Amino acid sequence: MENPFESGHIKNYILLYASIVVIMVLFFIATTLFNDVEQHKKKQFNTEKKEQVQVVEKNSTKSKKFKFKLLEKAY
C-alpha cells in the first residue's frame, strides 16, 4: 500500500472530506430556511375553584330494588 502523503493522493482525500463537510452545511442551511416552525397558542388552564354542591341523602324507608334476586334457601 502506498503512502498517500508521498504519492500525492492526500489532495484527493482532503477534497473528499471538504466536499462532505460542505454538503452537510448546505443541508443544515436548507433545513433551517425551508422548515417553518408552527407557533402554538399558549394553553391556559382554568384556575378558578368551583364550589362543590353536596347533596344530602336522607335515609328513606323505601326498599331498594336490587338487580339480582337472592334465593330464599342457601344450598
C-alpha positions as CSV (number, residue, x, y, z in Angstrom):
1,M,0.0,0.0,0.0
2,E,1.4,3.4,-0.9
3,N,1.7,6.2,1.5
4,P,-0.9,8.9,0.4
5,F,1.4,11.7,1.6
6,E,4.3,10.6,-0.7
7,S,2.2,9.7,-3.8
8,G,0.2,13.0,-3.8
9,H,-3.2,11.3,-3.2
10,I,-3.7,13.3,0.1
11,K,-5.1,16.1,-2.0
12,N,-8.0,13.8,-3.1
13,Y,-8.7,12.8,0.5
14,I,-8.8,16.4,1.6
15,L,-11.1,17.3,-1.2
16,L,-13.4,14.4,-0.4
17,Y,-13.6,15.4,3.3
18,A,-14.2,19.1,2.4
19,S,-16.9,18.2,0.0
20,I,-18.7,16.1,2.6
21,V,-18.5,19.0,5.1
22,V,-19.8,21.5,2.5
23,I,-22.7,19.2,1.7
24,M,-23.6,18.8,5.4
25,V,-23.5,22.6,5.9
26,L,-25.7,23.1,2.8
27,F,-28.3,20.6,4.1
28,F,-28.3,22.3,7.5
29,I,-28.9,25.7,5.9
30,A,-31.6,24.3,3.7
31,T,-33.5,22.7,6.6
32,T,-33.3,25.9,8.7
33,L,-34.6,28.1,5.9
34,F,-37.4,26.0,4.5
35,N,-38.6,24.3,7.6
36,D,-41.3,26.5,9.0
37,V,-41.9,26.1,12.8
38,E,-45.5,26.4,13.8
39,Q,-46.4,28.8,16.5
40,H,-48.7,27.1,19.1
41,K,-51.2,29.0,21.2
42,K,-50.4,29.2,24.9
43,K,-52.7,27.0,26.8
44,Q,-54.3,28.5,29.9
45,F,-56.0,26.3,32.5
46,N,-58.9,27.4,34.5
47,T,-57.6,28.1,38.0
48,E,-60.9,29.3,39.5
49,K,-62.3,26.9,42.1
50,K,-65.9,25.8,41.6
51,E,-67.9,25.4,44.7
52,Q,-69.0,21.8,45.1
53,V,-72.6,21.3,45.9
54,Q,-73.1,18.5,48.4
55,V,-76.3,16.5,48.1
56,V,-77.6,15.3,51.4
57,E,-79.3,12.0,51.1
58,K,-81.9,11.1,53.7
59,N,-82.4,7.6,54.7
60,S,-85.6,6.6,53.1
61,T,-87.8,3.7,54.2
62,K,-88.4,2.7,50.6
63,S,-87.0,-0.7,49.8
64,K,-84.1,-0.7,47.4
65,K,-84.6,-2.6,44.3
66,F,-81.7,-4.9,43.5
67,K,-80.7,-6.1,40.1
68,F,-80.4,-9.7,41.3
69,K,-82.8,-11.7,43.4
70,L,-81.3,-13.8,46.1
71,L,-82.6,-17.3,46.8
72,E,-84.6,-17.9,49.9
73,K,-82.6,-21.0,50.9
74,A,-78.9,-21.5,50.7
75,Y,-77.9,-24.9,49.2
